[in-house]
Amino acid sequence: MLFGAATRFLACTAVVLGLGYVMPGFAPGGFSGAIPAAVAASASGYLVESLLGPAPKAQARAVVGLFTCAGGVYLAQFIVPGMRVPVAGALATGLIVGLVDFLVPAEAG
């Protein structure tokens, strides 16, 4: 599960920074905004996955990634100064991270 949380952290950070360049109204505030959003998403995802059992299936990881990343990114804007995230931006982030969670295996080896 820690590999999945680390994967989600890296994916969320990269997606938040990338969407800041291409999506109007999405202002991540640089690394100082992307890192707290990714920490919130990966920590909440780790907690939810631990409640699902020892090895959740890829579909469950994708759904968890979608909702926890979208929620973490959207809520981070209220804590991080200078960060602006529209609902569509949060959902786009969640969709991309959910897809990464679906495609990347949960365990490292």
C-alpha positions as CSV (number, residue, x, y, z in Angstrom):
1,M,0.0,0.0,0.0
2,L,2.9,2.4,0.6
3,F,4.0,2.0,-3.0
4,G,0.5,2.9,-4.1
5,A,0.5,6.0,-1.9
6,A,3.9,7.0,-3.2
7,T,2.7,6.5,-6.8
8,R,-0.4,8.6,-6.1
9,F,1.7,11.3,-4.5
10,L,4.0,11.6,-7.5
11,A,1.2,11.4,-10.0
12,C,-0.9,14.0,-8.2
13,T,2.1,16.4,-8.0
14,A,2.8,16.0,-11.7
15,V,-0.8,16.4,-12.7
16,V,-1.4,19.5,-10.6
17,L,1.7,21.2,-11.9
18,G,0.9,20.2,-15.5
19,L,-2.8,21.2,-15.4
20,G,-1.7,24.6,-14.1
21,Y,-0.2,25.3,-17.5
22,V,-3.0,24.1,-19.7
23,M,-6.3,24.7,-17.8
24,P,-7.7,28.2,-17.5
25,G,-8.4,29.2,-13.9
26,F,-6.2,26.5,-12.4
27,A,-3.4,28.1,-10.5
28,P,-1.5,25.5,-8.3
29,G,0.8,28.1,-6.8
30,G,3.9,26.1,-7.9
31,F,5.4,23.4,-5.8
32,S,4.2,25.1,-2.6
33,G,0.7,24.3,-3.7
34,A,1.2,21.0,-5.5
35,I,3.0,19.3,-2.6
36,P,0.3,19.9,0.1
37,A,-2.4,18.9,-2.3
38,A,-0.6,15.7,-3.2
39,V,0.1,14.9,0.5
40,A,-3.6,15.3,1.3
41,A,-4.6,13.1,-1.6
42,S,-2.1,10.3,-1.0
43,A,-2.7,10.3,2.8
44,S,-6.4,10.1,2.5
45,G,-6.1,7.5,-0.3
46,Y,-3.8,5.4,2.0
47,L,-6.4,5.6,4.8
48,V,-9.3,4.6,2.5
49,E,-7.3,1.7,1.0
50,S,-6.4,0.4,4.4
51,L,-10.1,0.2,5.2
52,L,-10.7,-1.8,2.0
53,G,-8.4,-4.6,3.0
54,P,-5.0,-5.9,2.2
55,A,-5.0,-5.8,-1.6
56,P,-7.8,-3.8,-3.2
57,K,-8.4,-4.5,-6.9
58,A,-7.3,-2.0,-9.6
59,Q,-10.8,-0.7,-10.1
60,A,-11.1,0.1,-6.4
61,R,-7.8,1.8,-6.4
62,A,-8.8,3.9,-9.4
63,V,-12.1,5.0,-7.7
64,V,-10.2,5.8,-4.5
65,G,-7.6,7.7,-6.4
66,L,-10.2,9.7,-8.3
67,F,-12.2,10.9,-5.2
68,T,-9.3,11.4,-2.8
69,C,-7.2,13.3,-5.3
70,A,-10.1,15.5,-6.5
71,G,-11.1,16.2,-2.9
72,G,-7.5,16.8,-1.7
73,V,-6.7,19.2,-4.5
74,Y,-10.0,21.1,-4.2
75,L,-9.7,21.4,-0.4
76,A,-6.0,22.4,-0.5
77,Q,-6.9,25.7,-2.2
78,F,-8.5,26.8,1.0
79,I,-5.3,26.2,2.9
80,V,-2.6,27.2,0.4
81,P,-2.3,30.9,-0.3
82,G,-2.4,31.7,-4.0
83,M,-3.8,28.4,-5.1
84,R,-7.0,28.4,-7.2
85,V,-8.7,25.2,-8.3
86,P,-12.0,25.1,-10.2
87,V,-14.2,22.1,-9.7
88,A,-13.5,21.0,-13.3
89,G,-9.8,21.1,-12.5
90,A,-10.1,19.0,-9.4
91,L,-12.2,16.4,-11.3
92,A,-9.7,16.4,-14.2
93,T,-6.9,15.8,-11.7
94,G,-8.8,13.0,-10.0
95,L,-9.6,11.4,-13.3
96,I,-5.9,11.4,-14.4
97,V,-4.6,10.1,-11.1
98,G,-7.4,7.5,-11.0
99,L,-6.2,6.3,-14.4
100,V,-2.6,6.1,-13.2
101,D,-3.8,4.1,-10.1
102,F,-5.6,1.8,-12.4
103,L,-2.7,1.2,-14.8
104,V,0.2,1.0,-12.2
105,P,0.4,-2.2,-10.2
106,A,-0.3,-1.8,-6.5
107,E,2.8,-3.6,-5.3
108,A,6.4,-3.0,-6.3
109,G,7.4,-6.6,-6.7
